[in-house]
Amino acid sequence: MGSRFRWLLASSWISNLGDGIALAAGPLLVASQTRDPVAVAAAAVLQRLPWLLFSVYAGVVADRLNRRRVVIVGNLARTFVLVVLTMSVATDSVSIAVVLVAMFLLGTTEVFVDTTTETLLPMMVDPADIGVANSRLMFGALTLNRMAGPPIGALLFAAGMFSPFAAQAVTVALGALLIGRIALTQPPAQAQRPAVWHDIRDGARWLWQHPPIRTLTLTAITFNVTFGAAWSVLVLYAIERLRMGEVGFGLLTTAGAVGGVAGTIIYGRLERTIGPANIMRAGLIIETATHLTLAITRTPIVALVVFTVFGVHEASWGTTATSIRQRAVPLEYQGRVGGVYFTGVVAGLVVGSIVGGVVASIWGVTGPFWFAFVGSALILTAMWRQLGHIVHGEL
């Protein structure tokens, strides 16, 4: 797929390693400063909140400015925040307030970097290769971010509290350097730039008036509500329902990551043999069955198998959904449409997490899984016929 894609792939993989290191080191740093559950939860919220606040604006920025430059500047801004955080930890001047501000700033820069990075791929890869290209990007995200990064982050934190954040700063800076090696031609800019809200409206209107992408977006949002509800109590489910303890919770997430890696490896063959529409349909059946099985079972080995299969679906479905959007949306609209899409997806997760907490408090830890099963089954039934038409919008 060319040298430009190789530079993008290298940048993505090295950045994902740094983000994976932070997955473990971030919560450990928060816990070292406070044991207040509200403050601990606030750190997680402050990293996700920017996706709700800034996704659509980040999409406008990606469509208006030089995309390669936006990614480089965003990564350099992340590096600066990490250097400041590293120095504050190393000099023992860190506080929970500093950590929370850093989490929000890192989350904000991540929104602009990730939203814009996704618009780069269609500019350098042929439409027929986009699916395989996305699966290779996801392979790095799964192996480095979710599998290799967290244990490295925990080891570095034990060696020195500042070490993982220094390591992440280096990986993010290297990611910016590698993006700088890519030569790209920016899509034609608008002769006159209207107000930002006009661009946001245009992106939302394009998405809504394009039936396949509208169906894809509605499917992703609604299934994220059910997914968010079930996964919001996953740690309690592992401990109380499966009796696996904290280590068992880690094994469940690892099983999902292993399945995801397998999904990225076989994705090219799946796309060629059964096609994107059948990948989406089969995946949503698997997701619905996952909720039902977890609601019923008490057996850890069954849960581990289910999580492995779910990981295959998660990687394959996510790759397909991203590829469909990248093939269908015109280059000049990639940022705005992506921003609207991301806002809806994150909002679905937030709503689902809230619903899951309420349901679990009333009906116990299996309640959210029953809610997710019934909701997913109803959504799948309603969307079944439309799923076959989603891929028609790719070209």
C-alpha positions, 0 to 999 in steps of 0.5 A: 500500500505504499511508503506513505501508509507504512509511515502512518502505520508506524506512527499509529503503532508507536503512539498506541504503545505509549497510550497502552502504557498510560492505560495502566500508569494513569489510574495508578497515578490517580490512586497514588494521589487520592482514594476518593472514588469520585476523584478516581472516576472523574479522571476517567470521565475527563478523558472521555468528556472531550469526545462529547465536547470537541468531536464535531469541532475537531472534524471541522478543523480536519476539513479546513486545515492541513490534516498532516499538520493538525496531527503533528501539532496535536501530538506535539501538544500531547508531548508538552502536556506529558513532559510537564506531567512527568516533571511534576511527578519527578519533582514530587510537586504533583497533585490530584488537581494537576493530574485531572487537568492533565487528563482533560488536556490529553483527552482534548488533544487526542480528539483532534489527533484521532479525528484527523488521523482517520481522514488521512487513510483515504488520502493515501490508500486505494478504496479496495485496500482500505479494509485491510489497511484498517485491520493492520492499524487495529492490529497495532492498537490491540497488541500494543495498546491493550496487550503489551502497553499496560503491563509495561506501564505498570512495571515502569510505574513501579520502577519510578512514578514518572517513568511511564509518562516520560516513555509515553511522551517519547512515543507520542513525539516519535509518532509526530515525527513519523507523520511528518515523513508523509507527503499528502495533497490536501483536499480542495479548500472552500473558497469562502469559509462560513461560520463553524456551525455552518460546517457542523450543520453541513456534516450532520446534514450530509450524514443524515441525507446519506441512507447507508451512512445514516443507518450505520451511524444509528446502528453504532449508536444504539448498539453502543447503548446496549454495549455500554450498559453491559460493560459498565458493570463488567468488573463487578460481573467478573467478581460477583457473578463469575467469582473470578476476582480481580485477576479474572477480570484482567483475563476476560479483557485479555481474552477479548484482546486476543480475539481481536488480534485474531479478527484483524489477522483474518479480516482480509479473508473475511472481507473477500469471502463473505463481504462487509454486509455479512460481517456486520450481520454476523457480528451483531448476532454474535454481540446479541448472543454474547449478552444472553450467554453472559446473563445466563452463565456462571462458568468462567471458561464459558465467559472466556470463550465468549469474550474471545469470540466477541473480540473477533467480532469487535475487531471485524465489525469496527474495521468494517464500519470505519472502512465503509465510512472512509469509502463513502464519505467525500474527502472534503467531508471526512472530518465533519462526518467523522466528528458527528459520528464519533460524538454519537458513538461516545454519547451512546456509551455514556448513556449506556453506562448510566443505564447499566449502573441504574439497572444493576442497582435494581436488578443486580449485575446480570440486569444490564446484560439482560437489558443489553440482550433484549435491546440488541435483539430489538435493534437487530430485528429493526435494522436487519434489512437495512444492514445489507444496503450499508455497503452500497454507499461505499463507492 
